[in-house]
Amino acid sequence: QVQLVESGGGLVQPGGSLRLSCAASGRTFSRYSMGWFRQTLGKEREFVGSISWRGDQAFYADSVQGRFTISRDNAKNMVYLQMNSLKPEDTAVYFCAAPRHPYVLGLAREFGFWGQGTQVTVSS
């Protein structure tokens, strides 16, 4: 069973930046793509972005393209979400995600496991 633990959430002003971290265990981390999703109250979980197992491909939702960047450190079994130019509409609980199978690219439909989430609030 894969275990995912997010951290780094908090309150930031519009236009500010925040870096989320996800620690993964229970799998051979380097063989799996990793992703980030977010969810607000009353809405479905939304794909934010992902990074391939090789780390050479990334995918982002249109709403965060150009502002968010996913990276990974396989030596530490960590994946990160750097969020810049934050907007109030970015406010959500952010979840780290792992796919159901290894060696996949990291498309949204491939993810089946999530962490407990970390709250990000963007407000003046």
VENBEL-V590629 format. One record per residue. SS is DSSP state (@ for helix, = for strand, . for the rest). PSI is psi in whole degrees, 0 to 359 (999 if undefined). OMEGA is omega as a letter, one per 20 degrees, with the letter a starting at -180 (NA if undefined). Layout:
ss = {SS,SS}
psi = {PSI,PSI}
omega = {OMEGA,OMEGA}
This chain:
ss = {.,.,=,=,=,=,=,.,.,=,=,=,.,.,.,.,.,=,=,=,=,=,=,=,=,.,.,.,@,@,@,.,.,=,=,=,=,=,=,.,.,.,.,.,.,=,=,=,=,=,=,.,.,.,.,.,.,=,=,=,.,.,.,.,.,.,.,=,=,=,=,=,=,.,.,.,.,=,=,=,=,=,=,.,.,.,.,@,@,@,.,=,=,=,=,=,=,=,=,.,.,.,.,.,.,.,.,@,@,@,=,=,=,=,.,.,.,=,=,=,=,=,.,.}
psi = {133,139,131,129,116,155,166,357,167,193,127,157,154,137,351,183,155,145,120,148,151,124,127,146,164,357,166,95,318,347,357,135,162,152,174,137,166,158,134,161,128,1,161,157,133,134,132,308,169,164,137,165,331,341,10,359,143,151,141,147,149,327,340,355,130,348,326,148,130,139,168,154,97,331,333,1,47,147,146,154,107,120,119,163,49,144,157,326,353,351,124,171,127,133,134,145,148,147,166,336,152,168,33,161,324,29,151,321,348,348,139,359,141,154,191,343,154,135,131,124,124,111,151,999}
omega = {r,r,a,a,r,r,r,r,r,a,r,r,r,a,a,a,r,r,r,r,r,r,a,r,r,r,r,a,a,a,a,r,r,a,r,r,r,a,r,a,r,a,r,r,a,r,r,a,r,r,a,a,r,a,a,r,r,r,a,r,r,a,a,a,r,a,a,r,r,r,r,r,a,r,a,a,a,r,a,r,r,a,r,r,a,r,r,r,r,r,a,r,a,a,r,a,r,a,r,a,r,r,r,a,a,r,a,a,a,a,a,a,a,r,a,r,r,a,r,r,r,a,r,NA}
